[in-house]
Amino acid sequence: MFNCYNVFLLLISLLVLAACNPDDEMPVKIIDSYESGAYVVNQGSSELNASVSYYLEDCNQVEQNLYAQNNTNPLDSPLMDITFVDDKVLLLHSNKLIIATANKFEKLGEISGFSRAQSVTALNSQKAFITRYNTLGIGDGLVIVDLTNQTIIDSTHPNKASDGMLRFGPTLYVANSGGDLLDSTITKFDATSNLELLNIEVGKRPSQIVSDKNGNLWVMCLGLLVNPINPDDPENIQASLVKIENDVVTLEIPLGVRGGQLSIDKNKERLYFVSRGWTYDMSIDDTSIPPLPFVDRSFTASQIDPNTNLYYTSNARNFNGPGEVWVWNLDSKDTISTFEVGNIPLGFEFK
């Protein structure tokens, strides 16, 4: 007879099968809600749609095409950036911002009316900032949007072409890479009033900003590779890593050509970045890069999960099909997982 006791045993069995146990063989878990984990931003191309891949670390399991699974249409290419804020995920394209539910990726709406967008960050569930590359520096480098009413509420930072951002308490720091030109500044804004507070001179083409445990900023400046055949050509402008304390530059470390991909570990004590095509790690107390790299290669994208301290790196392969992600243990410097993702993985986000 199939009684309540039998039902109880059946439910327990199903829960055991669905659970992830890293010590046993990992069963496939039905993922119907995307919560804590790693998200890969796959830019896509003219031939292949953009997408977001989800990696569930505890199960070593990958889910592809999150948005396409829960909406009638896939994501357009290129997908530039994503970020989470409260119960929403913001998916930034070059000419629109899609607002979707954070745990299902179901579309709620979109905001358009801008072009050449690069990155997005949110102040809160109502307000977000979008940086823009501007052709020849004409136009505004920063767009402010209302996520509730799904409208553009302001546009500022005239004649600037901007890239990465860092929201640091009540302020917003914007890296001005110059777009089609060359710039060497980051700009500090009041994130509430949108007022520009200060410009700080750094190296050429600043692209990424992180903060360390002491409240200092580190800026990755890409430089410019004029002659890719001869890295020692004096026409080439070196990349550099710049330290800022209390809005004043206190250190600039030359990185040669082919620098980039700055990230910081969970404890905000060690920096990871590319110099001369190799990936290095360095203490925030150091004043020069170490003699040996973390790994003797670079990647198309890299970022550290601030929750697990795992280091995510990607390879776009031939840019015409699936890309690949390597997950590294920072202590052992070994890869602990590799998996395929969508076309041209160029960013990561975590929650």
C-alpha positions as CSV (number, residue, x, y, z in Angstrom):
1,M,0.0,0.0,0.0
2,F,1.4,3.4,-1.0
3,N,1.0,5.3,2.3
4,C,2.4,8.5,3.8
5,Y,5.5,6.7,4.9
6,N,6.2,5.6,1.3
7,V,5.7,9.2,0.1
8,F,8.2,10.4,2.8
9,L,10.8,7.9,1.6
10,L,10.3,8.9,-2.0
11,L,10.8,12.6,-1.2
12,I,14.0,11.9,0.8
13,S,15.3,9.8,-2.2
14,L,14.6,12.6,-4.6
15,L,16.3,15.2,-2.4
16,V,19.4,13.0,-2.1
17,L,19.6,12.5,-5.9
18,A,19.3,16.3,-6.5
19,A,21.8,17.3,-3.9
20,C,25.4,18.1,-4.9
21,N,28.0,16.1,-2.9
22,P,31.6,17.1,-4.0
23,D,33.0,13.8,-2.5
24,D,30.9,11.6,-4.8
25,E,30.0,11.5,-8.4
26,M,28.2,14.7,-9.2
27,P,24.7,14.0,-10.4
28,V,23.0,16.4,-12.8
29,K,21.0,18.9,-10.8
30,I,17.9,20.5,-12.4
31,I,18.7,24.2,-12.2
32,D,15.4,26.2,-12.3
33,S,16.7,29.3,-10.4
34,Y,20.1,31.0,-10.9
35,E,21.3,32.1,-7.5
36,S,24.8,31.9,-6.0
37,G,27.5,31.1,-8.6
38,A,29.6,32.4,-11.4
39,Y,28.2,34.0,-14.5
40,V,30.1,34.2,-17.8
41,V,29.4,37.1,-20.2
42,N,29.7,35.8,-23.8
43,Q,29.8,38.7,-26.1
44,G,28.7,36.9,-29.2
45,S,29.4,37.9,-32.8
46,S,27.6,38.7,-36.1
47,E,27.2,35.0,-36.7
48,L,26.5,33.8,-33.1
49,N,24.2,35.2,-30.5
50,A,25.4,36.7,-27.2
51,S,24.6,34.6,-24.1
52,V,25.2,34.2,-20.4
53,S,26.6,30.9,-19.0
54,Y,26.1,29.9,-15.3
55,Y,28.5,27.8,-13.4
56,L,27.4,26.1,-10.1
57,E,30.7,25.6,-8.3
58,D,29.5,23.0,-5.7
59,C,28.3,20.7,-8.5
60,N,30.8,21.6,-11.2
61,Q,27.8,22.0,-13.4
62,V,27.3,24.5,-16.3
63,E,24.0,25.9,-17.6
64,Q,24.2,27.7,-21.0
65,N,22.0,30.4,-22.6
66,L,20.2,31.5,-19.4
67,Y,18.4,34.4,-21.1
68,A,17.3,32.4,-24.2
69,Q,15.9,29.6,-22.0
70,N,13.5,32.0,-20.3
71,N,12.5,34.4,-23.1
72,T,11.1,34.2,-26.6
73,N,14.3,35.7,-28.2
74,P,18.0,35.2,-27.5
75,L,20.3,38.1,-26.6
76,D,21.6,40.3,-29.4
77,S,25.3,40.6,-30.0
78,P,27.4,42.2,-28.6
79,L,26.7,41.7,-24.9
80,M,29.1,44.1,-23.1
81,D,28.5,43.6,-19.4
82,I,26.1,42.4,-16.7
83,T,25.6,43.2,-13.1
84,F,23.1,42.2,-10.3
85,V,21.2,44.6,-8.1
86,D,18.7,43.3,-5.5
87,D,16.3,41.0,-7.4
88,K,17.3,42.2,-10.9
89,V,20.1,41.5,-13.4
90,L,21.1,44.2,-15.9
91,L,22.4,43.1,-19.2
92,L,24.2,45.8,-21.2
93,H,24.4,45.8,-25.0
94,S,26.1,48.5,-26.9
95,N,22.8,50.3,-27.6
96,K,20.4,49.1,-24.9
97,L,20.1,47.9,-21.3
98,I,17.9,44.9,-20.6
99,I,16.4,44.5,-17.1
100,A,15.5,41.0,-16.1
101,T,14.8,39.0,-13.0
102,A,18.0,37.9,-11.2
103,N,17.0,34.3,-10.5
104,K,15.2,33.5,-13.7
105,F,16.6,36.0,-16.3
106,E,13.0,36.7,-17.4
107,K,12.9,40.1,-19.2
108,L,11.2,43.0,-17.3
109,G,12.0,45.8,-19.8
110,E,14.7,47.7,-21.5
111,I,16.2,51.1,-21.8
112,S,17.6,52.5,-25.1
113,G,18.7,55.8,-26.5
114,F,22.5,55.5,-26.2
115,S,25.3,53.9,-28.2
116,R,28.8,52.4,-27.8
117,A,28.1,51.4,-24.2
118,Q,31.0,49.6,-22.4
119,S,30.1,48.8,-18.8
120,V,27.2,49.1,-16.2
121,T,27.1,49.5,-12.4
122,A,24.2,50.1,-10.1
123,L,23.9,52.5,-7.2
124,N,20.7,50.8,-6.0
125,S,17.6,49.1,-7.4
126,Q,16.4,52.4,-8.9
127,K,19.6,53.9,-10.4
128,A,22.5,52.7,-12.6
129,F,25.4,54.2,-14.5
130,I,26.5,53.3,-18.1
131,T,29.9,54.3,-19.5
132,R,30.3,55.0,-23.3
133,Y,33.0,55.1,-25.9
134,N,32.5,58.2,-28.0
135,T,33.7,58.6,-31.5
136,L,36.6,61.1,-31.4
137,G,35.5,62.0,-27.9
138,I,32.3,63.7,-29.0
139,G,29.3,63.2,-26.7
140,D,28.8,62.3,-23.1
141,G,30.8,59.4,-21.5
142,L,28.4,58.6,-18.7
143,V,24.7,57.9,-18.9
144,I,22.5,57.6,-15.8
145,V,19.3,55.5,-16.0
146,D,16.2,55.0,-13.9
147,L,15.6,51.3,-13.5
148,T,12.1,51.6,-12.1
149,N,10.7,53.9,-14.9
150,Q,13.1,52.4,-17.5
151,T,14.3,55.8,-18.7
152,I,17.5,57.8,-19.2
153,I,17.5,60.5,-16.5
154,D,20.8,62.2,-17.2
155,S,23.8,62.2,-19.5
156,T,27.1,63.8,-18.4
157,H,30.9,63.7,-18.7
158,P,31.1,65.6,-22.0
159,N,33.7,64.8,-24.6
160,K,34.9,61.8,-22.7
161,A,35.1,58.1,-23.8
162,S,34.9,56.0,-20.7
163,D,35.4,52.3,-19.9
164,G,35.4,50.6,-16.5
165,M,33.9,52.0,-13.3
166,L,34.2,51.4,-9.5
167,R,31.5,52.5,-7.1
168,F,33.3,53.1,-3.8
169,G,30.8,54.1,-1.1
170,P,29.0,57.3,-2.0
171,T,31.4,58.0,-4.9
172,L,31.8,56.7,-8.4
173,Y,35.2,56.4,-10.2
174,V,35.2,56.3,-14.0
175,A,38.2,55.3,-16.1
176,N,38.5,57.5,-19.2
177,S,40.4,55.4,-21.7
178,G,39.8,57.8,-24.6
179,G,38.0,55.5,-27.0
180,D,39.3,56.4,-30.5
181,L,41.7,58.9,-28.9
182,L,44.0,58.6,-25.9
183,D,43.1,59.7,-22.4
184,S,45.0,59.4,-19.1
185,T,42.4,60.3,-16.4
186,I,40.0,58.8,-14.0
187,T,37.1,61.0,-12.8
188,K,35.5,61.0,-9.4
189,F,31.7,61.6,-9.2
190,D,29.2,62.0,-6.4
191,A,27.1,58.9,-7.1
192,T,23.9,60.6,-5.7
193,S,24.0,64.0,-7.3
194,N,26.0,62.9,-10.4
195,L,28.3,65.9,-10.0
196,E,31.9,65.6,-11.1
197,L,34.2,66.1,-8.2
198,L,37.8,65.5,-9.4
199,N,40.0,64.3,-12.3
200,I,43.1,62.3,-11.5
201,E,46.0,61.9,-14.0
202,V,47.1,58.3,-14.3
203,G,48.7,56.3,-17.2
204,K,47.5,56.2,-20.8
205,R,44.2,54.5,-21.5
206,P,42.9,53.6,-18.0
207,S,40.5,50.7,-18.2
208,Q,39.8,49.0,-14.8
209,I,39.7,50.2,-11.2
210,V,39.8,48.1,-8.0
211,S,40.0,49.0,-4.3
212,D,42.2,47.2,-1.7
213,K,41.6,46.6,2.0
214,N,43.2,49.9,2.9
215,G,40.7,51.9,0.8
216,N,43.4,52.6,-1.9
217,L,42.6,52.4,-5.6
218,W,44.5,50.5,-8.2
219,V,44.1,51.5,-11.9
220,M,45.1,49.4,-14.9
221,C,46.3,51.6,-17.7
222,L,46.5,49.7,-21.0
223,G,49.0,52.0,-22.9
224,L,49.1,51.7,-26.6
225,L,50.7,49.1,-28.9
226,V,51.6,51.1,-32.0
227,N,54.0,48.5,-33.4
228,P,52.9,45.0,-32.5
229,I,55.8,43.4,-34.4
230,N,58.4,45.2,-32.2
231,P,57.3,45.5,-28.6
232,D,60.4,47.6,-27.9
233,D,59.6,50.2,-30.4
234,P,59.7,53.6,-28.6
235,E,56.5,54.6,-30.3
236,N,54.7,52.0,-28.1
237,I,53.2,53.4,-24.9
238,Q,53.8,51.1,-22.0
239,A,50.9,49.8,-19.9
240,S,51.1,50.6,-16.2
241,L,49.5,49.8,-12.8
242,V,48.8,53.0,-10.8
243,K,48.1,53.2,-7.0
244,I,46.0,56.1,-5.7
245,E,45.8,57.0,-2.0
246,N,43.3,59.7,-1.0
247,D,42.8,60.7,-4.6
248,V,46.6,61.2,-5.1
249,V,48.8,59.0,-7.3
250,T,51.5,57.5,-5.1
251,L,52.9,54.7,-7.3
252,E,53.1,53.8,-10.9
253,I,54.5,50.4,-12.0
254,P,55.5,49.9,-15.6
255,L,54.1,46.8,-17.2
256,G,55.6,46.9,-20.7
257,V,53.2,46.4,-23.6
258,R,50.2,44.0,-23.5
259,G,49.1,44.8,-19.9
260,G,45.6,44.5,-18.6
261,Q,42.9,42.3,-16.9
262,L,43.2,43.7,-13.3
263,S,41.4,41.9,-10.4
264,I,41.9,41.6,-6.7
265,D,41.5,38.7,-4.3
266,K,38.7,38.1,-1.8
267,N,40.8,39.6,1.1
268,K,41.7,42.6,-1.1
269,E,45.4,41.9,-0.4
270,R,46.7,40.6,-3.7
271,L,46.4,41.9,-7.3
272,Y,46.2,39.8,-10.4
273,F,47.0,41.3,-13.8
274,V,48.7,40.9,-17.1
275,S,52.2,42.3,-17.9
276,R,54.0,41.6,-21.2
277,G,51.5,38.9,-22.0
278,W,51.9,36.9,-18.8
279,T,49.6,36.8,-15.7
280,Y,51.1,38.0,-12.4
281,D,50.0,38.2,-8.8
282,M,51.4,40.8,-6.5
283,S,50.9,42.0,-2.9
284,I,49.3,45.4,-2.5
285,D,52.4,46.3,-0.4
286,D,54.8,45.6,-3.2
287,T,56.2,48.4,-5.4
288,S,57.2,46.3,-8.4
289,I,56.0,43.1,-10.1
290,P,57.6,39.8,-9.0
291,P,60.2,38.1,-11.1
292,L,58.0,35.0,-11.8
293,P,54.4,35.1,-13.1
294,F,51.4,33.4,-11.7
295,V,51.1,31.6,-15.0
296,D,53.1,32.2,-18.2
297,R,50.2,33.2,-20.4
298,S,47.3,35.7,-20.6
299,F,43.6,35.2,-21.2
300,T,40.7,36.9,-23.1
301,A,39.2,37.7,-19.7
302,S,39.9,37.0,-16.0
303,Q,38.2,37.8,-12.7
304,I,38.3,36.6,-9.1
305,D,35.1,35.4,-7.4
306,P,34.9,37.6,-4.2
307,N,32.8,34.9,-2.5
308,T,35.0,31.8,-3.1
309,N,38.3,33.4,-4.0
310,L,38.5,31.2,-7.1
311,Y,40.2,32.8,-10.2
312,Y,38.2,32.6,-13.4
313,T,39.9,32.9,-16.8
314,S,38.6,32.5,-20.3
315,N,39.8,31.7,-23.8
316,A,37.8,32.7,-26.8
317,R,39.6,30.0,-28.9
318,N,39.1,31.0,-32.6
319,F,36.3,33.4,-31.8
320,N,34.0,31.4,-34.1
321,G,32.4,29.0,-31.7
322,P,32.2,28.0,-28.0
323,G,34.8,29.5,-25.6
324,E,36.4,27.9,-22.6
325,V,36.8,28.8,-19.0
326,W,39.5,27.7,-16.5
327,V,38.9,28.0,-12.8
328,W,42.0,28.3,-10.6
329,N,42.9,27.7,-7.0
330,L,44.9,30.7,-6.1
331,D,46.9,28.9,-3.3
332,S,48.0,25.9,-5.3
333,K,48.0,27.8,-8.7
334,D,46.3,24.8,-10.2
335,T,43.2,24.6,-12.4
336,I,40.4,22.9,-10.6
337,S,37.8,22.9,-13.4
338,T,37.5,23.7,-17.1
339,F,34.2,24.0,-19.1
340,E,32.8,25.3,-22.4
341,V,30.8,28.4,-22.5
342,G,29.3,30.6,-25.3
343,N,30.9,32.6,-28.1
344,I,33.7,35.0,-27.0
345,P,33.7,35.0,-23.2
346,L,34.9,38.5,-22.3
347,G,33.6,39.0,-18.7
348,F,32.5,37.4,-15.4
349,E,30.0,38.4,-12.7
350,F,29.4,36.7,-9.4
351,K,26.7,36.5,-6.7
